[in-house]
Amino acid sequence: MSAPRTAPPENHVRPADRPAVILTEAVAWILAAALLVALPFIVILAGDPPRGAPFTRNLAYALGFGALALAGLQFALTGRLKPLLRPFGADIVPVFHRFLSWAALAFMLAHFGMLYVWHQDDLGSLSPLKAQPHMTAGRVALAAFLVLIVSSEFRKRLGLDYLWWRRLHIALALLGFGAAIWHVLGAGHFTARDGTRGLWLAVTLAWLGLILYTRLVRPWWQSRNPWRVIENRDEGDGIRLLRLRPEGRPLRDWRPGQFAWLAIGNSPYSLREHPFTIATAPDKGHEISVAIKELGDDSRRLSRAEIGSTAWIDGPYGVFTIDREAEAKGFVMIAGGVGITPIIANLHALQERRDPRPVHLLYANVDWQGVAFRAELDRIARDIDLRVTHVLETMPDTPPKGQSIAKGRIDADLIQRLLPDDSRDWPHMMCGPAPMLDALRKALRQRGVPAHRIHSEIFEMV
């Protein structure tokens, strides 16, 4: 039902959430990334530009420098830099990271392949016992990045534990990057002059500073701001809800629907952390809740955290929030299974603000017993104009009273049947398994929903 609004949506929109600001920041970061990739070539041309060498030789070296620049860029993409993540979203940046990593590897292989085919004298001996150390370092870098990308792309097929994969990933990245820097400076092609070498060292130190911030400074800050587990309750469908209280500084600039990296019972330096959506809204106070479902890796241990356990929080991150939609006339929200968590957080914010805008929620599950947060959704629907349709693959023997239930899966026909025509221009916020989201994007586009009105949250980070 509708309730009087106690605070207009605009009051909760910060300047950083306005579309013009987001677009400006996104363009600025794209230009900065392009400059970073071009920087090695600027350094070369400024200090010792290539002249008179065969085109294939210069191209091979250019590909090598480009590969190094792309490799350095990965530390920024994976460093959880909030100014970088703000305009794009924390689930889009890893996609950039993945494709640019493949591009860096392709550049490295092309660099080595062109020299091997046309300029073997530049390569020298391939034996590490005879080759110069900096040449061997280049081959070590190539091997490290190759293993890094293959182990990441096929982690689940290879049966790699998440924690050990993270350790391997970081070790290979640091080894490969360090070896690549040694190779470039040792080879001396276009970097031999003092001024050019100094610029290269400055760039290297900047990348190193970013690594130190990510791996040392930020965990140190977390260690000064611990959290405490104060509740662990069952929400159904194998989901446990942990409630945490800050014992230091609470989250800053927190918006409904965002997520945080959580570690329990370990040092923040341990790498044993995982991303979870914050199930509560900042309007409810400084305490946060996270919903954990046992899906493998470390989730079983985290879901069984004891009351009083120490926790470490790094966040908030993400842009899956109603605070970016102040002008929306209503919302369509679609969730599958545990993907209801960021939806719940946004609904809590609407509830606390007594926001009168209509919300249509389609919530997919296997059966009625597996529906999490049922009571919570009923409570929220008493305060705001929330219409929930439970989409179940298996119908209950006795339909529950007062509930709207549809059989099957969320597809184009069901969307067309359940959603009002004027909702096409509303924000469509979706969270669930990747195959479900892919199918829904196509169905919504066929229905005439503009692409910029379709927002999704991907909770499988690797």
DRENMARVEX-196014 format. One line per 10 residues: number of its first residue (from 1); for each residue x, y, z of C-alpha. Coordinates in pm, 1 decimal, m for minus. Layout:
N
NUM) X/Y/Z ~ ...;
***
This chain:
462
1) 0.0/0.0/0.0 ~ 105.2/358.5/m45.1 ~ 236.5/564.5/246.6 ~ 308.7/934.7/280.0 ~ 660.9/1029.5/193.5 ~ 866.0/1162.7/486.0 ~ 1174.5/1249.3/277.5 ~ 1185.2/1305.2/m99.3 ~ 1428.2/1084.4/m294.9 ~ 1632.8/1389.4/m392.2;
11) 1737.3/1434.9/m28.2 ~ 1925.3/1106.2/m43.0 ~ 2107.3/1174.2/m369.1 ~ 2462.8/1297.5/m329.0 ~ 2636.3/1502.7/m597.7 ~ 2850.4/1201.2/m691.6 ~ 2533.1/1005.1/m780.3 ~ 2401.7/1253.9/m1035.1 ~ 2417.8/1132.0/m1398.9 ~ 2625.7/1428.4/m1524.0;
21) 2887.5/1372.0/m1253.0 ~ 2898.1/996.3/m1318.8 ~ 2944.9/1050.6/m1692.9 ~ 3220.0/1307.5/m1637.2 ~ 3406.4/1075.2/m1401.3 ~ 3373.3/781.3/m1640.9 ~ 3514.8/981.4/m1933.1 ~ 3798.0/1111.7/m1715.1 ~ 3897.9/760.8/m1606.4 ~ 3885.2/624.9/m1962.6;
31) 4113.8/906.8/m2078.3 ~ 4345.6/841.2/m1783.8 ~ 4363.3/471.3/m1872.7 ~ 4440.4/555.8/m2235.7 ~ 4718.2/787.3/m2117.7 ~ 4857.3/514.9/m1892.4 ~ 4872.9/270.0/m2181.9 ~ 5031.3/535.8/m2404.9 ~ 5282.4/644.4/m2138.9 ~ 5557.2/393.4/m2232.6;
41) 5548.7/514.6/m2591.3 ~ 5560.7/877.9/m2476.3 ~ 5863.5/790.7/m2265.0 ~ 6032.6/622.0/m2561.2 ~ 5968.6/904.2/m2803.9 ~ 6075.0/1163.4/m2547.1 ~ 6406.5/998.1/m2473.2 ~ 6534.5/772.7/m2747.6 ~ 6295.9/747.9/m3044.5 ~ 6352.1/451.6/m3278.5;
51) 6503.8/536.4/m3614.8 ~ 6614.8/322.7/m3903.8 ~ 6511.1/m10.8/m3750.6 ~ 6289.7/m257.0/m3942.9 ~ 5918.0/m207.2/m3897.1 ~ 5869.1/m559.1/m3753.9 ~ 6137.1/m495.8/m3490.8 ~ 5985.5/m166.1/m3378.8 ~ 5637.4/m318.2/m3376.2 ~ 5757.3/m609.6/m3164.1;
61) 5909.2/m370.9/m2909.6 ~ 5597.1/m155.1/m2914.2 ~ 5385.2/m460.5/m2834.9 ~ 5615.4/m542.8/m2546.0 ~ 5585.6/m193.5/m2398.7 ~ 5210.2/m201.7/m2452.0 ~ 5189.2/m535.7/m2269.5 ~ 5378.6/m390.1/m1973.4 ~ 5145.2/m89.0/m1960.3 ~ 4837.4/m313.2/m1967.1;
71) 4988.4/m532.6/m1694.6 ~ 5044.9/m228.3/m1475.4 ~ 4688.3/m112.8/m1537.2 ~ 4558.7/m437.4/m1385.1 ~ 4680.6/m332.7/m1039.7 ~ 4454.9/m27.0/m1060.6 ~ 4157.5/m233.6/m1182.5 ~ 4192.4/m486.4/m898.7 ~ 4295.4/m237.6/m628.1 ~ 3936.5/m155.0/m518.3;
81) 3996.4/214.8/m570.5 ~ 3661.2/373.0/m484.5 ~ 3702.5/677.5/m712.3 ~ 3762.4/436.8/m1003.3 ~ 3475.8/203.9/m913.4 ~ 3219.1/478.4/m850.6 ~ 3123.6/562.3/m1212.2 ~ 3146.2/205.3/m1348.5 ~ 3040.9/m28.4/m1070.2 ~ 3241.5/m297.6/m896.5;
91) 3107.2/m578.0/m1117.0 ~ 3200.7/m408.7/m1446.5 ~ 3562.4/m330.7/m1356.5 ~ 3651.5/m702.4/m1316.8 ~ 3516.6/m756.7/m1669.1 ~ 3757.7/m487.5/m1792.6 ~ 4031.4/m659.2/m1593.4 ~ 3960.5/m994.3/m1754.3 ~ 3961.5/m874.3/m2114.3 ~ 4258.4/m640.3/m2071.2;
101) 4451.6/m927.9/m1911.2 ~ 4393.1/m1136.2/m2221.5 ~ 4501.8/m837.4/m2432.9 ~ 4822.0/m801.8/m2228.9 ~ 4898.7/m1171.0/m2273.7 ~ 4831.5/m1146.5/m2648.0 ~ 5072.0/m850.7/m2672.9 ~ 5339.6/m1047.2/m2483.2 ~ 5303.9/m1352.4/m2705.1 ~ 5310.8/m1135.6/m3018.9;
111) 5620.2/m952.1/m2886.9 ~ 5805.1/m1279.3/m2832.4 ~ 5670.5/m1442.7/m3151.3 ~ 5771.7/m1158.2/m3384.9 ~ 6122.1/m1146.3/m3244.8 ~ 6151.4/m1525.2/m3265.3 ~ 6040.9/m1531.4/m3630.8 ~ 6217.7/m1222.6/m3767.7 ~ 6478.9/m1106.5/m3516.7 ~ 6626.1/m1401.8/m3333.4;
121) 6951.8/m1211.8/m3278.2 ~ 6763.3/m980.3/m3042.0 ~ 6633.8/m1277.0/m2845.6 ~ 6966.3/m1450.8/m2799.4 ~ 6976.6/m1797.8/m2648.2 ~ 6651.2/m1940.2/m2515.5 ~ 6835.6/m2147.9/m2255.7 ~ 6826.4/m1986.2/m1909.5 ~ 7178.3/m2124.1/m1854.4 ~ 7318.3/m1923.2/m2145.9;
131) 7079.9/m1626.6/m2180.7 ~ 7140.8/m1292.8/m2015.2 ~ 6948.0/m1261.0/m1684.4 ~ 6720.0/m983.1/m1808.6 ~ 6621.7/m1192.2/m2112.7 ~ 6538.4/m1488.0/m1889.3 ~ 6335.6/m1247.3/m1673.3 ~ 6123.8/m1159.5/m1975.9 ~ 6046.1/m1526.5/m2034.3 ~ 5967.1/m1576.6/m1667.0;
141) 5722.3/m1284.6/m1689.7 ~ 5554.4/m1438.9/m1995.8 ~ 5521.1/m1777.5/m1822.8 ~ 5389.2/m1617.4/m1501.1 ~ 5119.4/m1419.7/m1680.2 ~ 5022.0/m1722.0/m1890.5 ~ 4975.5/m1943.0/m1581.7 ~ 4796.4/m1658.2/m1400.6 ~ 4535.2/m1610.9/m1672.0 ~ 4478.2/m1981.0/m1739.1;
151) 4442.6/m2061.1/m1366.8 ~ 4193.7/m1774.1/m1328.3 ~ 3987.2/m1856.2/m1635.7 ~ 3961.5/m2226.7/m1548.5 ~ 3983.3/m2210.3/m1167.4 ~ 3670.9/m2414.5/m1102.1 ~ 3749.9/m2673.5/m1366.9 ~ 4098.4/m2712.9/m1220.8 ~ 3950.3/m2752.1/m873.6 ~ 4154.9/m2466.9/m725.6;
161) 4043.6/m2357.2/m380.7 ~ 3947.5/m1989.1/m377.5 ~ 4195.8/m1892.6/m105.4 ~ 4487.1/m2075.0/m266.0 ~ 4391.0/m1933.1/m604.9 ~ 4401.5/m1578.1/m461.4 ~ 4745.4/m1640.6/m314.5 ~ 4868.7/m1788.3/m641.3 ~ 4712.7/m1502.1/m838.8 ~ 4884.3/m1231.2/m634.1;
171) 5219.5/m1413.7/m628.6 ~ 5219.4/m1466.0/m1005.3 ~ 5112.9/m1105.5/m1069.9 ~ 5395.3/m964.6/m858.2 ~ 5650.2/m1209.5/m1001.5 ~ 5544.1/m1143.2/m1359.7 ~ 5535.0/m767.1/m1322.2 ~ 5870.1/m750.9/m1143.5 ~ 6033.0/m976.4/m1402.1 ~ 5884.5/m766.5/m1685.5;
181) 6029.7/m444.2/m1539.4 ~ 6370.3/m611.1/m1502.6 ~ 6349.3/m728.7/m1863.3 ~ 6261.2/m384.3/m2001.7 ~ 6529.2/m197.4/m1807.4 ~ 6790.2/m467.6/m1865.8 ~ 6730.0/m489.2/m2240.1 ~ 6774.6/m111.2/m2267.7 ~ 6589.8/m75.9/m2598.0 ~ 6474.2/288.4/m2607.0;
191) 6534.3/309.1/m2228.1 ~ 6911.6/337.3/m2208.3 ~ 6943.1/714.0/m2164.0 ~ 6946.2/844.6/m1807.8 ~ 6636.4/1064.1/m1853.6 ~ 6432.7/785.0/m2011.8 ~ 6543.9/533.0/m1751.1 ~ 6445.8/779.1/m1476.8 ~ 6097.5/814.2/m1622.6 ~ 6062.5/436.8/m1636.3;
201) 6170.2/407.6/m1274.4 ~ 5918.5/677.9/m1173.8 ~ 5637.9/490.6/m1349.3 ~ 5748.6/166.7/m1181.5 ~ 5751.0/331.3/m838.3 ~ 5399.2/465.1/m898.1 ~ 5274.7/113.1/m976.3 ~ 5461.8/m16.7/m671.4 ~ 5298.2/246.2/m452.5 ~ 4957.3/126.5/m566.5;
211) 5048.2/m233.4/m477.0 ~ 5173.1/m130.1/m131.8 ~ 4853.5/66.7/m66.6 ~ 4636.0/m228.8/m166.7 ~ 4825.6/m498.6/22.8 ~ 4960.9/m311.5/325.4 ~ 4808.4/31.7/390.0 ~ 4441.4/m59.0/344.8 ~ 4461.6/m379.0/558.1 ~ 4638.7/m175.8/826.3;
221) 4347.6/69.1/826.3 ~ 4102.2/m222.7/854.3 ~ 4295.5/m362.1/1151.8 ~ 4230.1/m35.9/1338.5 ~ 3853.9/m63.1/1276.4 ~ 3732.9/m412.1/1372.4 ~ 3371.3/m528.8/1366.8 ~ 3189.8/m776.5/1591.0 ~ 2938.9/m1049.6/1498.1 ~ 2636.0/m985.5/1721.2;
231) 2375.9/m1212.3/1557.0 ~ 2365.3/m1518.2/1330.8 ~ 2015.0/m1626.0/1229.1 ~ 1855.5/m1857.9/975.0 ~ 1669.5/m1686.3/688.1 ~ 1565.3/m2005.9/507.1 ~ 1694.7/m2177.1/193.5 ~ 2031.4/m2236.0/361.3 ~ 2092.6/m1861.9/406.6 ~ 2240.6/m1729.8/729.5;
241) 2214.6/m1360.4/812.9 ~ 2508.3/m1220.2/1009.3 ~ 2460.6/m889.8/1187.7 ~ 2778.9/m694.9/1260.4 ~ 2847.5/m394.2/1481.1 ~ 3139.3/m154.0/1422.9 ~ 3390.1/m127.0/1706.7 ~ 3580.7/145.1/1530.9 ~ 3485.9/370.6/1245.2 ~ 3159.0/271.3/1071.2;
251) 3113.8/258.9/694.5 ~ 3133.5/592.5/517.0 ~ 2937.9/703.7/207.6 ~ 2729.2/387.8/230.9 ~ 2434.8/352.6/m8.4 ~ 2160.3/87.5/m5.6 ~ 2239.8/m214.3/m224.3 ~ 2618.9/m188.7/m198.8 ~ 2849.1/m471.4/m90.4 ~ 3161.1/m513.6/121.6;
261) 3448.8/m758.9/151.3 ~ 3416.7/m962.3/471.4 ~ 3677.3/m1158.5/668.7 ~ 3599.7/m1327.3/1000.0 ~ 3847.2/m1446.3/1261.8 ~ 4153.1/m1368.2/1052.5 ~ 4390.8/m1079.8/1014.5 ~ 4284.6/m839.3/736.0 ~ 4620.3/m928.2/574.6 ~ 4526.3/m1295.4/533.1;
271) 4346.6/m1270.7/192.6 ~ 4070.7/m1490.6/338.2 ~ 3793.5/m1247.1/251.8 ~ 3486.0/m1261.0/31.8 ~ 3241.9/m1005.1/m114.9 ~ 2888.3/m999.2/27.3 ~ 2600.0/m761.3/m30.8 ~ 2500.9/m553.2/270.2 ~ 2143.0/m661.1/337.3 ~ 2052.1/m357.9/547.7;
281) 2016.8/5.6/445.5 ~ 2223.5/292.1/591.3 ~ 1895.6/453.0/701.7 ~ 1873.4/188.6/977.7 ~ 2197.4/285.1/1154.3 ~ 2565.5/185.1/1157.6 ~ 2514.5/m189.9/1206.1 ~ 2520.4/m399.2/889.4 ~ 2391.3/m744.9/794.8 ~ 2521.2/m983.2/529.8;
291) 2341.5/m1288.6/393.1 ~ 2561.6/m1594.1/338.5 ~ 2461.0/m1910.0/157.2 ~ 2684.5/m2216.4/158.2 ~ 2800.5/m2233.7/m203.2 ~ 3146.7/m2380.7/m154.3 ~ 3491.9/m2242.2/m80.1 ~ 3485.2/m2054.5/252.8 ~ 3113.4/m1979.7/278.2 ~ 3043.1/m2270.8/516.9;
301) 3291.9/m2138.0/773.4 ~ 3164.0/m1781.4/741.4 ~ 2798.6/m1883.0/769.7 ~ 2874.7/m2057.4/1100.7 ~ 3052.4/m1761.9/1259.5 ~ 2997.2/m1753.3/1633.9 ~ 2850.1/m1458.0/1820.4 ~ 3134.8/m1236.8/1937.2 ~ 3369.2/m1325.5/1650.3 ~ 3589.8/m1045.8/1520.2;
311) 3523.3/m938.8/1161.8 ~ 3701.2/m711.6/915.8 ~ 3508.7/m505.8/661.9 ~ 3637.2/m336.9/345.0 ~ 3373.1/m131.7/172.5 ~ 3128.1/m18.2/66.2 ~ 3145.8/m83.4/m308.9 ~ 2895.8/m107.7/m593.6 ~ 2637.3/108.3/m770.7 ~ 2330.7/m118.0/m745.9;
321) 2132.0/142.6/m555.0 ~ 1809.0/337.3/m574.8 ~ 2003.7/649.2/m475.5 ~ 2109.7/683.8/m839.8 ~ 1746.4/690.8/m949.4 ~ 1598.9/999.5/m782.7 ~ 1382.3/1081.9/m1084.8 ~ 1241.7/730.3/m1134.0 ~ 863.0/703.8/m1115.1 ~ 881.6/345.1/m992.2;
331) 1104.3/36.0/m984.8 ~ 1105.0/m313.7/m1129.7 ~ 1318.7/m548.7/m922.0 ~ 1397.3/m907.1/m1020.2 ~ 1581.4/m1154.4/m796.7 ~ 1682.3/m1517.3/m813.4 ~ 1760.7/m1706.7/m493.0 ~ 2021.6/m1536.3/m275.6 ~ 2021.3/m1250.7/m528.7 ~ 1738.4/m1106.9/m319.2;
341) 1996.3/m960.3/m77.3 ~ 2074.8/m627.7/m253.6 ~ 1705.8/m598.0/m341.2 ~ 1617.2/m626.2/28.4 ~ 1867.9/m352.1/114.1 ~ 1711.7/m114.3/m138.7 ~ 1360.7/m201.8/m18.8 ~ 1465.5/m127.9/339.4 ~ 1579.3/218.1/228.6 ~ 1245.2/283.0/55.2;
351) 1067.2/160.9/368.0 ~ 1261.0/383.6/607.3 ~ 1200.3/685.1/382.4 ~ 829.9/600.4/336.2 ~ 886.8/642.2/m35.9 ~ 550.0/624.5/m221.5 ~ 687.3/511.8/m557.4 ~ 554.5/170.3/m670.3 ~ 786.6/m133.2/m676.2 ~ 716.5/m456.7/m864.6;
361) 933.7/m743.0/m738.4 ~ 960.4/m1074.1/m925.6 ~ 1135.3/m1324.7/m699.0 ~ 1235.9/m1662.0/m847.8 ~ 1297.1/m1975.7/m641.0 ~ 1269.5/m2351.3/m682.3 ~ 988.8/m2395.3/m426.9 ~ 803.2/m2208.3/m152.5 ~ 1016.4/m2357.5/127.0 ~ 1326.6/m2214.3/m38.4;
371) 1202.8/m1853.5/m39.3 ~ 1427.5/m1646.0/185.9 ~ 1316.4/m1325.3/363.8 ~ 946.8/m1407.1/321.5 ~ 844.2/m1244.2/649.4 ~ 1072.6/m947.7/582.6 ~ 910.9/m882.5/245.3 ~ 565.0/m897.7/403.4 ~ 668.3/m640.1/665.7 ~ 814.9/m404.3/405.2;
381) 499.2/m434.0/189.4 ~ 293.4/m294.4/480.5 ~ 484.1/34.5/466.0 ~ 543.0/96.0/93.0 ~ 374.7/24.7/m239.6 ~ 551.3/m310.6/m289.8 ~ 394.3/m583.0/m503.6 ~ 576.2/m916.2/m478.7 ~ 522.8/m1203.4/m719.5 ~ 692.5/m1529.2/m620.8;
391) 790.0/m1727.2/m930.0 ~ 832.2/m2093.5/m835.1 ~ 936.0/m2394.7/m1038.1 ~ 734.4/m2619.8/m804.1 ~ 401.8/m2496.4/m669.7 ~ 312.1/m2560.5/m302.3 ~ 36.0/m2811.1/m228.1 ~ m153.5/m2543.9/m37.6 ~ m104.8/m2192.4/m177.4 ~ m19.5/m1951.1/106.8;
401) m282.2/m1686.4/173.5 ~ m219.8/m1331.6/62.6 ~ 69.6/m1425.1/m166.3 ~ 97.2/m1376.4/m543.3 ~ 256.5/m1687.7/m694.0 ~ 332.8/m1776.2/m1056.7 ~ 458.1/m2114.1/m1176.6 ~ 763.6/m2154.3/m1398.3 ~ 1055.3/m1924.3/m1456.0 ~ 1086.9/m1553.2/m1519.6;
411) 1080.1/m1513.4/m1897.8 ~ 950.2/m1271.4/m2161.6 ~ 590.0/m1399.5/m2142.9 ~ 574.2/m1377.6/m1764.1 ~ 726.9/m1028.5/m1763.1 ~ 477.0/m910.0/m2022.5 ~ 189.6/m1056.8/m1821.0 ~ 286.9/m930.1/m1476.8 ~ 440.3/m587.0/m1530.4 ~ 237.3/m275.0/m1617.4;
421) 303.3/m106.1/m1950.8 ~ 426.4/216.9/m1796.2 ~ 704.0/29.8/m1612.7 ~ 914.5/6.3/m1931.1 ~ 1080.4/338.1/m1846.3 ~ 1141.9/250.9/m1482.0 ~ 1480.6/124.8/m1359.4 ~ 1496.8/m256.8/m1379.4 ~ 1724.6/m383.6/m1100.3 ~ 1820.2/m752.0/m1128.8;
431) 2037.5/m983.1/m921.8 ~ 2077.7/m1358.2/m959.3 ~ 2272.8/m1628.6/m1141.6 ~ 2455.0/m1511.6/m1455.2 ~ 2252.5/m1731.2/m1701.7 ~ 1929.6/m1592.7/m1556.8 ~ 2049.0/m1232.2/m1596.1 ~ 2161.3/m1292.4/m1955.6 ~ 1818.8/m1429.1/m2048.4 ~ 1638.2/m1146.6/m1869.0;
441) 1836.5/m875.3/m2048.1 ~ 1720.8/m1014.8/m2382.3 ~ 1361.2/m1043.8/m2262.7 ~ 1357.4/m686.7/m2130.9 ~ 1512.5/m544.6/m2446.4 ~ 1247.0/m727.8/m2652.3 ~ 982.5/m567.5/m2431.8 ~ 1119.3/m223.5/m2518.0 ~ 1307.8/m146.4/m2196.2 ~ 1597.9/92.0/m2277.8;
451) 1943.1/m54.9/m2213.2 ~ 2031.5/223.7/m1969.0 ~ 1729.8/123.6/m1757.7 ~ 1858.9/m231.7/m1702.9 ~ 2091.0/m268.3/m1403.5 ~ 2232.4/m595.8/m1277.9 ~ 2442.6/m712.2/m987.1 ~ 2684.0/m1000.9/m1044.1 ~ 2775.0/m1180.4/m721.4 ~ 3015.1/m1429.9/m881.6;
461) 3333.5/m1221.1/m878.9 ~ 3571.8/m1484.9/m1014.1;
***
